[in-house]
Amino acid sequence: MKKLRLPEYMLMGVIFLWNIFPAQLSAEEPLKPLKIEVPPVIDGDLSDAVWQQTPNVTDFKTFMPDYGKDASEKTIAYMAYDNENLYFAYRCFETEPDKIKTSISSRDNILQDDWVCINLDSFNDQQSLTAFYINPMGIQADSRFSAGKEDFSIDLVWYSAGKLTPSGYDVEIQIPLKSLRYSNSEPVQMSIFFERYISRKIEHSSNPEMDPAKGDALLLQMKPMVYSGLKHYTLFELLPAITYSHKLKIDRGDLVKDESKPDFSLTAKYGITSDLIVDGTVNPDFSQVESDAGQVDENLRYALYYSEKRPFFLEGNEHFIIAATQASELDPITSIVHTRTIINPIADVKLTGKLSDNLTIASIYAADELPDDMNDLYGKYAHVPIMRLKYALTKDSYVGGIYAGTEMKNHFNRVAGLDEMYRLGDGSMIESHALFSQSKYYGSSDEMWGHALGLSYWKVTRDLDYNLTLKDLSEDFSAEMGYVSRPGIFSVTGIARPKFYPGSGFISRINTEAFTAWTMDKPSEMWETFNHISVQGYMFGSLTLKIKYSYSTEVFLGEKFETGGFYILAGGLFRKDLYASILYRRIKSIYYSDDPYQGRGNKVQGILRYQPTDKLTSELSFLYTDFYRQSDGAEIFSYPIFREKLTYQMNKYLFLRGIVEYNNFRKSLLTDILLSFTYIPGTVIHMGYGSFYEKISWDETNERYNPSSQFLETERGLFVKMSYLWRM
């Protein structure tokens, strides 16, 4: 094992040496929702007798674009419950109802609309919350927020409806207790944060009012809520799924059958208590309904990152966030647990929830079947054990431990360590982690040991945010279950974000930013730097403009290159049916190869989203990157990708979607059609058809594929998937 250098000793000497002092939770009088016998009909009509009797909150105050202003439109939020559900309702007044931005769209696709949100900390422990978003048509989105980061990948079972009215819009929400994890106690204490967003004004308002001194520390600013006589369920769910797939692939110029088979999977969920859940699945179908959007895959230093979309892995995924990671755009650690690395699992089991009031567990075991050509060297399966424990301290502070491993024949990789977040003051937070890896690779008798140390301090207020982060990763640190872009560095980064509030109708807010980073590349012992300044304005209510200039260098294979430049980002909601944004970057860059050289390039990324009716949405996106060699100005490559997604949402359950994506660099064309019915998450029917074309032709004489000006279909697929969520 390599000897640690001085910066590594310094980090290990300061990490985790922070005194923990108890703090008292707010003694604010809790909300007490009304317990009811007759539930409301969830139809968006607030004429039910329930809503005339329940407690309500109003007096919403803004926190975006500025704090503490009276909301421009009046909002009333109501709350009730019975033995099986929590109920909420919103009455949203609007002085210009014809400008309400809404749509009948698929789930999780409403954040460009007007919406309201129930942010619910179901344990009232200030560690995490679940957010339930609803647009004026009652369409849903949901997310989990933990460790300062929000994850929209979850899909919970809950019900909502919305209705436009002459004075604005109303929504109703029903959240089954079986969809929540909550304390196994009496009474049950939760906390809540009511939120409303008006898209044409980029206005966020809330009750309770957010404190500017606490910045965006949302978990510290929720209102306590008490439920008496709440029923505690022993949850049991079964999710059988049947999938039929038929795939063709090209062989000597003709499409031939590659695969045609039905498949059956079974997933079960059992609630040991109302706050501790075990999941298991056999022969899981982890196919994705929509293919990943194309990314530029030429001249990369690091592998591309694709987010997890498979339902089994999503519940409890927020617990795997490690403190002091993703601290800046240069942070080498995106995640220590990235379940997308589990490619072909045949059986999995997962345990998530509370072991005690303060102790949370999230664990996974997966048996991942390896490709046939790897069996002789690595065995038939990769075994993936993951264990995460978090102990809640005062406020939203915690200390945690993690283990993530990959075990194969002749090969293993194991990562273990500790992390912590500690709230120093209202708007300030210290985060740290100390992670250690042990690896053994096929063909080597030696074990490789590595470490990753991180320390980060944040201060977030109304007028100024700033951060200082230290990172140290040894050259041999490896996390195969995660996503680590660059080991072998020591870095110091700092950022300051002064914010200004002109208060005019033209510019409502100005964000400025100054960032600096100094990084030592350990293999070469050379230093590189990254510095930028930027200014961003929020204009005309719904438009933004950001300009950034950077000066930076990067070390690659022992050489230092320039990588700075500028970019400009502009966009927003121009009308309620039209959103557009464009990003342009012109930077110096590196050609990554065994013989790297200096270059320059441009990047353009644009989105145009047009919604001519509440049910029809067209989204056109464009991505372009090029690279020119600096020495002679020669163009090395240009890489454009065009993507059009057209969605017709027949009702809140059923949609038809078509995707066409053309990659001009690869000379390929992808087409994808999907008819999807989702009653609730888990109870679905999907029917999809897709093809892939390339500009090639088969040369019979030489028995090879040659470039062509015509498209040749090289892949075709058809699938049908049906599943039913059975809950008792």
C-alpha positions, 0 to 999 in steps of 0.5 A: 500500500502506498504511503500517504502524502502530507495533504492526505494526512491533513485531510484524515486529521481534520475529517470527522473531528467536529463536536456534536452538541444537542439542539432543541427542535422548534416548539411551534404549535403543530398542525392537527388535520381533521380526522374524517369518517366520509372521505372526499371524492378525488375529482378536483371539486372542493364542494365536498363537506370535508373541505368546509370543515378541515383546518387550512393554511393561507398567507403564502410568502415567496422564496423565489425570486426573493424571500418574504414577499406576499405571494402575487396570488392567494392560496389556501391549503386544506388537510384531513385524514382517515384510517387509510389515507392522508388528504390534502387540497389546494384552492389556487386563486389567479387574477389572469386565469387564461395564463395558467400553464397546465397540461394533460401529460405523463407522470413526472413531466409537469415541472414546466407547468404551474403546480402545487406541492405537498412536501412531507417529512413523514418521520419529522426527523429532518433527514428526508422528505417526499414531495408530491407535485400536482399541476392544475389538471391533477397530473402528478410528479413525485420525488425524494429529497435527502442530503441536500439533493432531490431525486425524481426517479421514484413513483409512488401510488397516490391519487390526485385530481385538478380542475380549472375554475373561473377564479383559478384552479383547485386540486385534491390529493389522496395519499394512502398510508401504505405508500408512506413510511412513518413512525410506528408510534402514537401519535404519529408526528410528521412535518409539512411544507406547502408550496406553490409555483407560478411558471410565468413569474418563476415565483415559488411561495410557501407556508410556512414562510422560509427564513432568508437566514436559513437559505434553502435548508428546507428540512429545518423550515417545515411545520410540525403536524400530528396525527392521532389514531393513525392506523399502522399497516403491515404492508404486503404487495405482489407485482407479477409482470409478463413481458414478450419481446421479439428482436431482429438483428442484421446478418449479412444484410438481412434482418434475422431473428435474434430473440423471441420469448415471453418472460415472467417476473415476480416482485414482492414487498413486505412491511415488517413495520410501517417504517421498515420494508423488505423487497424481493424479486425473482427473474426481474424484468429491468427493461426500460420503456424509453431508450436513453437520449443520445449523448456525444460519445466521441473524444471522452476522458470518462465514461458517460453517465446514465441515470437509473430508471428501473423501478426496483432500485428506486425506492430508498435510493436517496439513502445512498447519497454520500456527504461531500460528493457532487460538491461542484462541477469538477467533483470526481465522485458522482456516486458510490452506489450507482445501481445501473452498473447491475446489468442483468440481475436474476434475483435481488433483495432489498431492506430499507427503513428505520431500525430505530428512531435515529437509525436508518438502513438501506441494503441491497443484495443482487446476483448479476448474471455475467455474459457467457464470454466472461464465465471462464474467467469470472464465473457465472455471476457477480455478487453485489452486496450493499449496506448503508446505515445513517444515524440521525443527529440534531436537525438535519445532521447525520453520521453514516456508514457504507459498504458496496462490493462486487464479488466475482471469481478471480476478481473483487472490488470493495468500498467501505467508509463513513460520511457525515453532515452536520448543521453548524448554524441556520444556513451553514453545513459541514460535510465530510467522507472517508472512503477506502477501497480494496480491489483484486483483478484477474491475473494479479496476485496483489491487492490494490488499496485506495482512499477517497477523502472529502471535506466541504463547508457550505453557507447559504443565505438570501444574499450570499452562498459560499463553499470551500471543498477539499478532495483527496483521491488516491491513484488506486481508489476504485468504486466499481459499483459507483461512478468515479470519474477521476482518481489520483487527485488532490483538489481545493475548490471555492465558490461564492454566489452573491445575489441581488434583487433589483425588484423591477419588472424587467429584472427580478433577480441577479445571481453572480458566481465566482469559482476557483479550483486548484487540482494536483494530478498525482501521477504527474504531480502537476497542478491544474486550475479551473476558474470562472465568473458568471452572471445570471439574470431573471427577466420579464418574469419567466426568462433567464440569461446566463453568461460565464467566462472561464480560464482553466487548464487540465493535465492529461498524460503528463501534459498540461492543456488549456480548457477555458472559454465562455458560454451563454445560456438563454431561455424560458417560457415565452408563452404558456404553450412555448418553451425554448432554451439554447446553450452555446459554449466556445472553449479550448479543449483536449483531444484525448488519445495516446498522443493528445494535442491542444484544440478548440471547439464549440458546443450548442444545445437547444430545446424547443417545446411546443404545446398547441393543446393540453394533450399534445406536446412536441419537444425538439432537441439539438446537440452539437459538438465539434473539435478543431486542432489548434496547430493547423485549424483542421476539423477533427470531428463535428457531432450533431444529434437531432431528437424529436419527441411527440406525445399525445396524452389521451387522458391521464392514464393513456398516451401515445409517444413517438421518438425520432433521433438522428445521429449525423456523426454515427450516420444512424437513425433511431425510431421508437413508438410507445403506447402506454397505459398506467393506472397506478405505478405498477399497474401498467400496459406498455406496447412498444416498437422500435427500429435502428438504421445505419447508412451502410450496405452489404457487399456480397463480393467482399462480405463486408459492410460499406458506407452508403448514402442510403439507410439500412435497417440493422435492428428491430424490436417489438415488446409488450409488457403487462404488470399488476400491483396487488396490495393488501 
